[in-house]
Amino acid sequence: MSSPYAKDQPQGFSNHIKKVAIVGAGGNIGSHIVEQLVKGGKHVVTAISRPGSTNKLPEAVYVLRVDYSGDDISALVDALRGQHALIITMAVSAPKDTMSKLIRAAAAAGVPYILPNWFGHDAANDALCRDSFLTQMRDSVRSEVHSLGVSSPLFLVCNFWYEFSLGGGPDRFGFDFQNRSLVYFDGGNVVINTSSWPQCGRAVAGLLGLKKLPDDEKDTSPTISQFVDDGGLVYVSSFRLSQRDMFESVKRVTETTDADWTITHESSEQRWRDGTAEVLRGNFGAFTKMLYSRMFFPNGDGDYESRRALHNDVLGLPVEDLDLVTSIAVRMGENGEVAQGH
């Protein structure tokens, strides 16, 4: 068994992650991760991009164009060789085998750490993952990574993105800013954790900025190995709040009162049941409604902060201004910047 301390590693061992590759660097969450990695100055960032991509990236980011649409992953392996970590951020519309290709290529290239396309649900909550149709994805990622025996997976548990979800229409957090309407789920008092895009970016940069291993027996500083040993789960959050808390912030930002809004009430469980039935009938457009409704169950599944300690302090994350982030969400909702459906 190898030593858990940096002092006992072979000559040439570096106790820090330097080279980081990312797939989806120009996307919603990917762009914020890249921004924070570059801002931190600790990493050399390489974006693995498909040929023809028009995404604008910071000048400090290296861009490698790789066509991995076919079965041959050799080009991906070449692109990932020498990288210390791979971050995968992809749209739900990406081909289903893409994650597997990236995981296999990372293993073939000897990449020690992988952050798979999992930025949200508590991966340790089996019931929540099952009811949200995410269990198969979680288990397949873990199984494939572990079977290859090269990389360690790290899952960012951040729940839904706050500005995206608040501004994303009634199927998400219940708010419709264009029509000034709000659907309260179970009275609007259920508390959940939620995270902003910048906070998620800071969390990933903070995690990859930690030492890999303790220097020696006396070193008590946080390390990536501690997260790996704890199942690879990294818990962060911007806010712990209810729909009613969100609404109070919205009213401050928009300078409105209850009288300016149309407010209705629905059961989160019934919304989830209706959405699930639609998805099972092949209507994937109902997936968003199903997914969000399940998070708001009164059983507290959306509130992981009450069950385990957050890693915000370990990763050096700031306390955010709720109204400031709410104002971004309001703008997104009023301008229709969030794609509907899924």
matplotlib code that plots the C-alpha trace (Angstrom):
import matplotlib.pyplot as plt

x = [0.0, 1.4, 2.2, -0.5, 2.2, 4.0, 7.3, 7.3, 6.5, 9.0, 11.5, 9.8, 6.5, 4.6, 2.1, 0.0, -2.2, -0.8, -2.2, -6.0, -8.0, -11.7, -14.3, -17.1, -15.0, -17.4, -20.6, -22.6, -20.7, -17.6, -16.9, -17.1, -14.8, -12.2, -12.5, -11.7, -8.9, -7.2, -7.8, -6.2, -3.0, -2.1, -3.0, -2.3, -5.7, -6.3, -9.7, -10.5, -12.8, -14.5, -13.3, -15.5, -16.3, -16.7, -16.7, -14.6, -12.1, -9.6, -6.2, -4.5, -6.3, -4.7, -7.2, -6.8, -9.3, -10.2, -12.8, -14.0, -17.3, -16.3, -15.2, -11.5, -10.3, -6.6, -6.8, -8.4, -5.7, -3.0, -4.7, -5.0, -1.5, 0.4, -2.8, -3.3, -7.0, -9.9, -13.1, -16.1, -19.0, -21.4, -25.0, -27.6, -27.9, -24.4, -24.2, -24.7, -21.4, -19.3, -18.7, -17.5, -15.1, -13.6, -13.2, -11.5, -9.2, -8.3, -7.4, -5.3, -3.5, -2.8, -4.9, -5.1, -8.4, -11.7, -14.6, -17.4, -20.4, -22.0, -22.5, -25.6, -27.4, -26.1, -24.6, -24.8, -28.6, -29.8, -33.5, -33.1, -30.9, -33.2, -36.3, -34.5, -33.4, -29.7, -28.7, -27.6, -25.4, -23.8, -23.2, -21.9, -19.4, -18.1, -18.0, -16.1, -13.6, -12.9, -12.7, -10.0, -8.0, -6.2, -8.3, -10.2, -13.6, -14.6, -18.3, -19.3, -22.5, -23.9, -27.6, -29.3, -27.6, -29.3, -29.4, -30.1, -32.9, -34.6, -34.6, -35.5, -39.3, -42.0, -40.8, -37.6, -38.0, -41.6, -40.9, -42.0, -40.5, -42.1, -45.6, -44.8, -46.2, -45.0, -46.0, -45.4, -44.5, -46.1, -46.5, -43.0, -41.4, -39.2, -35.5, -32.9, -29.3, -28.5, -25.3, -24.4, -22.2, -19.3, -19.4, -19.2, -16.2, -14.5, -15.2, -13.5, -10.6, -10.2, -10.4, -7.8, -5.6, -5.3, -2.3, -2.8, -1.5, -0.5, 3.2, 3.8, 2.1, 2.0, 0.4, -3.3, -4.1, -6.9, -5.9, -7.6, -6.9, -9.3, -12.1, -11.1, -11.2, -14.7, -16.2, -15.1, -18.0, -17.4, -20.3, -20.7, -23.5, -24.2, -27.5, -29.8, -33.2, -36.9, -39.0, -40.4, -36.8, -36.2, -39.4, -38.4, -35.1, -37.0, -39.3, -36.4, -34.6, -37.7, -39.2, -42.5, -45.0, -47.1, -49.9, -47.8, -47.6, -50.0, -49.3, -50.6, -49.9, -49.1, -47.9, -44.3, -45.0, -47.9, -45.8, -43.1, -45.6, -47.1, -43.6, -42.4, -45.4, -44.8, -41.1, -41.9, -44.3, -41.4, -42.0, -38.5, -39.8, -41.3, -37.9, -37.2, -40.5, -39.9, -36.3, -37.0, -40.2, -38.4, -35.7, -38.5, -40.0, -40.7, -38.5, -35.4, -33.6, -32.7, -31.1, -27.8, -26.3, -28.4, -27.0, -23.3, -20.8, -20.2, -16.7, -17.0, -14.4, -12.0, -12.1, -11.9, -15.4, -16.9, -20.3, -22.3, -24.8, -28.2, -29.8, -26.9, -27.3, -31.1, -30.8, -28.8, -31.5, -34.3, -32.5, -32.1, -35.8, -37.0, -34.9, -35.6, -32.0, -32.6, -33.6, -36.9, -37.5, -34.3]
y = [0.0, 3.4, 6.0, 8.7, 11.4, 13.5, 13.0, 9.3, 9.7, 8.9, 11.5, 14.0, 13.9, 17.2, 17.7, 20.2, 20.0, 22.3, 21.3, 21.2, 20.2, 21.1, 20.0, 22.6, 25.6, 28.0, 26.8, 28.1, 26.5, 25.8, 29.5, 30.3, 27.5, 28.6, 32.2, 31.2, 28.8, 31.6, 34.2, 32.0, 31.8, 28.3, 26.3, 26.0, 25.6, 23.7, 23.7, 20.5, 21.9, 20.4, 21.7, 24.6, 25.8, 29.5, 30.0, 32.9, 32.0, 34.0, 34.5, 32.6, 29.4, 26.9, 25.5, 22.0, 21.1, 17.5, 15.6, 12.7, 12.1, 8.6, 5.6, 6.3, 8.1, 8.3, 12.0, 12.6, 10.5, 12.6, 15.8, 14.7, 13.2, 15.1, 16.7, 16.4, 16.9, 16.7, 18.7, 17.6, 20.1, 19.3, 20.1, 17.5, 17.3, 15.9, 12.3, 9.9, 8.1, 11.2, 10.9, 7.4, 8.4, 11.1, 8.9, 6.2, 8.7, 10.2, 6.8, 5.9, 9.3, 8.8, 11.7, 11.4, 13.3, 13.6, 16.0, 14.3, 16.2, 16.3, 19.8, 19.6, 16.8, 15.2, 12.1, 10.4, 10.8, 7.5, 8.3, 11.8, 10.5, 7.6, 9.8, 12.4, 9.7, 10.4, 7.1, 5.4, 8.2, 8.5, 4.7, 4.3, 7.1, 5.7, 2.1, 3.0, 5.3, 2.7, -0.2, 1.5, 2.0, 5.2, 8.3, 9.4, 11.0, 14.2, 15.3, 18.9, 18.9, 22.4, 21.8, 23.9, 27.0, 30.0, 32.7, 30.1, 28.5, 31.6, 33.2, 30.0, 30.1, 28.4, 24.8, 25.6, 27.8, 28.7, 32.3, 33.8, 37.3, 38.2, 37.7, 38.4, 35.2, 32.7, 29.1, 28.2, 24.6, 23.3, 26.9, 28.1, 27.2, 24.3, 25.2, 24.0, 24.7, 26.5, 27.9, 30.6, 30.0, 32.1, 30.2, 26.9, 28.2, 29.3, 25.9, 24.0, 26.3, 26.1, 22.3, 21.9, 24.4, 22.2, 19.9, 16.3, 14.7, 15.8, 16.6, 14.3, 13.0, 16.5, 18.2, 18.8, 21.2, 20.1, 18.0, 16.5, 13.0, 13.7, 14.3, 11.2, 9.1, 10.5, 9.3, 12.3, 14.4, 18.2, 20.1, 23.8, 26.3, 30.0, 30.2, 28.0, 29.4, 28.8, 30.2, 32.7, 33.9, 34.1, 36.2, 38.6, 39.2, 39.5, 42.1, 44.2, 44.0, 44.7, 47.2, 45.3, 44.0, 40.9, 42.8, 43.1, 39.3, 36.5, 33.8, 30.2, 27.1, 23.5, 20.3, 19.5, 15.8, 16.0, 18.1, 15.5, 12.7, 14.5, 15.3, 11.8, 10.3, 12.6, 11.7, 8.0, 8.6, 10.0, 13.7, 14.8, 18.4, 17.6, 16.6, 20.0, 20.2, 16.7, 17.4, 20.6, 19.5, 16.5, 18.8, 20.7, 17.7, 18.7, 15.8, 18.0, 16.2, 19.6, 20.8, 18.9, 21.6, 20.4, 16.9, 17.5, 20.3, 22.4, 22.7, 26.5, 27.5, 24.7, 26.0, 29.7, 30.6, 34.0, 34.8, 36.2, 39.0, 37.4, 40.5, 41.0, 37.5, 37.8, 40.9, 38.8, 36.2, 38.8, 40.2, 36.7, 36.0, 39.2, 38.9, 35.2, 34.2, 30.7, 28.1, 26.5, 22.7, 21.2]
z = [0.0, -1.0, 1.6, 2.2, 2.6, 0.1, 1.8, 0.9, -2.8, -5.6, -6.8, -9.1, -7.4, -7.3, -4.5, -6.5, -9.6, -12.2, -15.6, -15.9, -19.0, -19.4, -21.8, -22.2, -21.3, -23.0, -21.5, -18.6, -15.7, -17.7, -18.4, -14.7, -13.8, -16.4, -15.2, -11.6, -12.6, -14.6, -11.9, -9.3, -11.2, -10.0, -13.1, -16.7, -18.3, -21.6, -23.2, -25.2, -27.9, -31.0, -34.4, -35.5, -32.0, -31.8, -28.0, -26.8, -24.1, -22.0, -23.7, -21.0, -21.9, -24.4, -26.9, -28.4, -31.2, -31.0, -33.0, -30.8, -32.5, -33.6, -31.7, -31.9, -28.7, -29.6, -30.3, -26.9, -25.3, -26.9, -25.9, -22.2, -21.9, -19.1, -17.7, -13.9, -13.8, -16.3, -15.8, -17.9, -18.4, -21.1, -22.1, -21.6, -25.4, -25.7, -27.1, -24.3, -24.9, -24.6, -20.9, -21.2, -24.0, -21.9, -18.9, -20.9, -22.6, -19.3, -17.9, -21.0, -20.6, -16.9, -15.6, -11.8, -11.2, -13.0, -12.3, -14.3, -15.6, -12.2, -10.7, -8.6, -6.7, -3.5, -5.0, -1.5, -1.4, -3.1, -2.9, -4.4, -7.2, -8.0, -8.1, -10.2, -12.8, -12.0, -10.4, -13.6, -14.6, -11.1, -10.9, -14.4, -13.9, -10.6, -12.0, -15.1, -13.4, -10.7, -13.1, -15.0, -11.8, -12.8, -12.0, -8.9, -9.4, -7.6, -7.6, -6.9, -4.8, -5.3, -6.0, -8.6, -9.9, -8.3, -11.0, -13.7, -11.8, -10.4, -13.8, -15.6, -15.4, -13.2, -13.9, -11.9, -8.8, -9.6, -10.7, -14.0, -14.2, -17.6, -16.2, -12.6, -11.3, -8.7, -7.9, -4.3, -3.7, -0.4, 0.9, -0.2, 3.1, 2.1, 2.5, 0.0, -0.8, -4.0, -5.5, -8.0, -11.1, -9.8, -6.5, -8.3, -10.3, -7.1, -5.5, -8.4, -8.5, -4.7, -4.7, -7.4, -5.6, -2.6, -2.0, -3.2, 0.0, 3.4, 3.5, 6.5, 9.7, 11.3, 8.3, 9.1, 6.1, 3.8, 0.8, -2.3, -0.9, 2.0, -0.5, -2.5, 0.7, 1.5, -1.8, -3.8, -2.7, -2.3, -0.7, -1.3, -1.3, -1.9, -0.1, 2.1, 1.6, 0.8, -2.1, 0.4, 1.1, -2.6, -3.1, -0.4, -2.3, -5.6, -4.2, -2.9, -6.2, -8.3, -5.8, -5.9, -3.3, -3.1, -4.8, -8.0, -8.3, -9.2, -6.6, -6.8, -4.8, -5.8, -4.2, -4.9, -4.8, -7.2, -9.6, -9.4, -10.0, -13.0, -14.4, -13.9, -15.7, -18.7, -18.9, -18.8, -21.6, -23.6, -23.1, -22.0, -22.0, -18.6, -17.1, -15.7, -13.8, -12.4, -11.4, -9.6, -7.9, -6.4, -4.8, -3.0, -1.2, 2.5, 3.6, 3.5, 0.6, -0.9, 2.3, 2.6, 4.7, 7.7, 7.4, 6.7, 6.9, 3.9, 2.5, 1.8, 4.4, 3.4, -0.2, 0.7, -0.6, 0.2, 1.6, -1.3, -1.6, -2.1, -3.7, -6.1, -7.4, -7.4, -9.6, -12.2, -12.1, -12.6, -15.6, -17.1, -16.5, -17.9, -21.0, -21.5, -21.3, -19.9, -22.3, -21.4, -21.3, -20.0]

ax = plt.figure().add_subplot(projection="3d")
ax.plot(x, y, z, "-o")
ax.set_aspect("equal")
plt.show()
